[in-house]
């Protein structure tokens, strides 16, 4: 049997979160509860209507291109991609062919071919009573990104898709929720035992990262078995059956010639140099910190990789943590402590209470809480007890601790009477300690903490106990 090398290229469609649709002024809300409520003669392709390009959608795609390190177009145009389907009201889709807005670039080690802009189709819904078409999605701005065929395993493909979703969310240009169809992944897969690419099979509309990985693995196995049986692989488009964990044939694969692309005569050509908002300097001004930069920043503080990924996955958490970090003058130790609390205790509080929100206005109070903890003025138990009130009201944590009598006692004069009482009340444990059983020391420390309602500095308490039991 031959050994085959898989080659995979990825295509990703992502709906952009502009206020209006791509070529008309209809509200961009493809998930509206009531079907066919955000429609007009333009997105329904009534005769005599003319499209008007959404400038904000163009800017968002150029922002993606800049983040990818791609080449931004100087000249561009829209083309008609001709094909018939019930959810295509015009019998063609407005897209880009010869002159995309972005060429080249790279993400997660994967080379990018192009990024272009088009309009989304309507949505067909099949129910017991029959089929309907909801045109709320027709005309929604849709970014399409195409990679080079440089991926050779399913895991790398899924990792690339995850990193692209993270980038789109970081840029704030798309929710990219795959389960809602805001981001759809298609994989082009071929296998070969030579340097030449094999016959390409496209698997469309993969709606989860798990599906991306499983569909590619299945296709590699299916194509390998065909070639080993001396059967021919057909160039086709296939779907993914989630329940049966297999791909299935949908139709023969179209080529560019099948779509009969030609420049749309109703949309003016784009000379991007003449649009101030598209200048490189203007795009740089609105560019947020990218995931790679964020990872490098927090790794520099000594934060664990898995904690950084938690922050990256939740923009609210990340923005809050950035505000906290700014308050701490980048003190590495305090930043690490803050991240520990944010990615565990703060996340837990947000999950447990639907009423609690993470406001940037409380970042300063939270930073003060971490500073009190770092200086030893409160212990970790007190910090956890005060956390909800600090986040909810932005309260001064030191004032709260003083009011509740929770500031940590570190004074020898203050703690010595407590130590003397603990020793006097636990003679048997003291004897065990003096006899060499050092583990019982923690019991005595616990008794001292209990007596001070948790306000004693455990390190000072430990040293005083050791000294008094010599």
Steps between C-alpha positions, in 0.01 A plus 500: 500500500616853421556767760301812419561859607184703572485860380232727640387849418244686710230746397321698770190718465430745783202734531611855585320686777425824315180690575362458148527243224769490233322678214189656657389683816307207654587413861770234517319251725496156334383335823184706542224298666251574225594397147512752215478813717832662400458509125463754220479508119883503475570185702198330339645585154198684368547629143646849472667504844867593538750391766695748716821368661522494882825691570521369858505140375789583265692659790450192717639269233801728450554490878509120484752521217723733699482270804603206279793692353343477153523740207208743490361573157549832327240414237200270548161421356195282559405215268189301427531133591227332299313197629141412578368390837171584677677717758674715234235754397705651215622161363850642558697600807691826527853393588863565401709297259800656329558790741445408868547761771781296662768274353746287697564503873544235766329373814609225740770395255252459213547709185197695381411527130237775512227668701205645312155638562164380374134483596345211691214299360152461646425202724287204394293345779348157459211412731219245516260741330745568217800715416535876530778748425588765760660802330614669824848359429499591129755774445673477839871598461702181474878479521659203326855395587686237296824334611774353289492116481776468760328311784574129531296379797155548651619639834694783336191589295279516810762704687514749211119537506507564877773762462307675223185510714706653782646761262156601365367540854809691615458741209132532594381449143301178541348291777626200297265263687513179299181355649311808373653485155696822552816312407495205261803287415555302180792262452658404168675166539714296267751218550791394283808276506689737266598866504188578297172584675229238483136548401345765723183432700323785678309443826263793557340680792684348794347668805734401783872448552430139588319458167795655313742251652275196468390574142860540381610182675206313347576631150868404523397148602229476231726621222785272614270197488381595149852530361612180671208325328605650162185713492485857373442800728233731357540876522183594685338693780408297805309571820567385857251278680548577871292203617671239283846664518556473127499716188243454224489604136302815414596602148785512253750774581462820304798682351549875456392463138167352613421821688562722194645787706491848352531849655170633631402794275287665771781545759778755437860376507694566820806723509578444866766774509222756471315385814653659815354237736692228315843658543755283677549752782125527562466121517794483741328749732202268552700177512470337845769284657503172311498155666872444433588832666273423798660159547848649493400773747355266762767234452743781584327536837542126558130419453423139407407429138165342583401806706587729208272294274214546749549878478523492120179299473300763694542860385328631815750319724793613287395867501450486877839335553671756276349780712616326819851453359520872418417578866785277620776670300576158350617347829555141386415332830179698552394446138539124547295514821232703325483256208467210744196664658347619171523161326366305798310693768372784279390257227325292766313800642385606151371150430318477834331840482315629197474840672876549532677668209864581453530877471825677414413753770567235767845412362672751729331358812588146393863606448497647854369167631791317338743758640365442853544127450852540362608721792365255757235739635232240418525129433357303210187399693415863571572596138251239380240619754530863386521426128129505411437833673809656342386392153133586549540846651863596439539531878830590666628158617714642783206693642284186476763292677533758777123521550473121523811463716670291233832679455773248561670526838878478464605669822684273745350689793151443360545131418710382796201476742314292238800268463531460878131408527520246212801329661333492841176350360669224299767340724481158331557644153787711633657183647470323163671793328782506752531124452583555132157487334529828312183442293283589803629858479236571233226406747630757747526764225139420407392555860672837501332597172165394642554707813576809291213434254755452227665837547837376627797486267558123482874539435548716811272269700706196396829659604360611838368149572836346415681748719266452801520119478879478507 
